[in-house]
């Protein structure tokens, strides 16, 4: 049955939900206006009364547990900014500012030094200490503080990456606490807040990464994203093909691409019917800006309980994997400003079940034409991504539909499930260091800094793993598309370091190993965690290798000449695969195949042999 124009766009229960939400919005705005005019003593009175009420209703055991953690929790919760949080744990942080192509000024934070090494020169050119670079990006309605507002150093991923020898950078989206400035408009104007995921992908992420690479003098880095930070990377890599060579690996924690919807059926139906209703409820500037007001007047445990109830109502998250004292420390840093338009963009994605760009051409209320037949919103072409992708998702995360996500990603994507984990658990769960961090470290050890390693080992005349994701223990791709020739399967040339080399000496062993011996050795060996700059140990050498030294010698010579010519070669993704064709084996060095063998050295050798035959 046809629905009436305009009025028929929503069902009667959706109109009831809309009017109820508007009443709450107006009530909240009225309370906010009142509180802005209240003197500080009255605000303090409300705070104390809510604290007393909470203590009256809570158990004695809960009060005792909170008193033991009160010092560190209070320090983390009351820290004013990113630098202050780092100083609590003894780490030095740098602050940087990058200007996007459309005039926004974004704040970046850098953690490049272990404790006591603040004077060390890191990635500043000749004579400095070289470290592989890791870039981390936050989720929706957040800023870079969410990565480090933990109560223990061991559960803080950026700090652990620093201790493992990485140069860690943390980005921020336009409009949030560290990026609320533009050269073209004021935050008080609607123009400043006229952005969505499109602008994050076209400007914020690529401009931030370009700045980091230029500052560290590196050609590539590793990307770790959380929630919307993963969606921004998916979008960026899909529309900027050249950026696939600038990321060694993309590690997606609690990945977001096309969520199924909200847990509450009434709110879900309302938003799916008309995402633009959010503009009516929250305006066209910052969304949920009153959160800071509630945080100021409520006792922290009451504020935490309010946040937990809201997350349970919208997403069915229980928060049971995050301790109470961790919530008290982290929730004050959870919220940061973003535009209403960026949230509307997400509800457009949910409604259309498609990871698409923002739809500016909203159907008119009285339109009678079948607009879907003549107009299609542009999708982000995520299947074109060449960068290795490692997904780490929670088994109880209502925002992740892994089956749908894998259909929209390239075949080399690796997916790892953490059972019973919810969305925010990847930031603050009690066991995040034992369940999530190993997945991140394994992926980084398999991929991070591979360009630097390749250049080093080429200079030393060594052979390099040409299929990095097959050496990652989480690889589950289909290998049928790349059959292994008999002569390679019979013997693999491998590069490994002896114990003396791991201790700092430059001793390297190059030998041939049969596949059976290789599997046996990998299963029997449990090496210690190497530094990021160290060549991966035995269990990371499953990739296809060159089997004959004459192949490696010819390829190395050709690759050096190829580099001197000004072009670049990639050791990642499909550009670094050993490619097979009917004409023979082609080792990808960024050049088109010639006669079935993509190696200037081999081609040159064939020419010399043919010339010698003619002379004889």
Secondary structure, DSSP 8 states (H G I E B T S, - for coil): ----TTGGGS-HHHHHHHHHHHHHHHHHHHHHHHHHHS-HHHHHHHHHHHHHHHHHHS-HHHHHHHHHHHHHHHHHHH--SHHHHHHHTT---EEEEEE-TTSBEEEEEEE---TT-TT--BSSSTTSB---EEEEE--TT--GGGGT--SSGGG-HHHHHHHTT-EEEE---TTSTT---BSS--TTSTTTT---HHHIIIIIHHHHHHHHHHHHT-S-EEEEEETHHHHHHHHHHHH-GGGGGTEEEEEEES--SS----SSHHHHHHHHH-TTHHHHHH-SSBSSTTHHHHHHHS-HHHHHHHHHHHHHHHH----TTS-HHHHHHHGGGT----BHHHHHHHHHHHHHTS-B----S---TT--S-HHHH----B--GGG--SEEEEEEETT-TT--HHHHHHTS-TT-EEEEETT--TTHHHH-TTHHHHTHHHHHHHHHHHTTHHHHHHHHHHTT----S-GGGGSTT----GGGS---HHHHT-EEEEEE-HHHHTT---EEEEEE-HHHHHHHHHH-------TTS---GGG--S-----HHHHHHHHHHHHHHHHTT-----SGGGGSEEEETTEEEE-SSS--STT---HHHHHHHHHHHHHHHH-
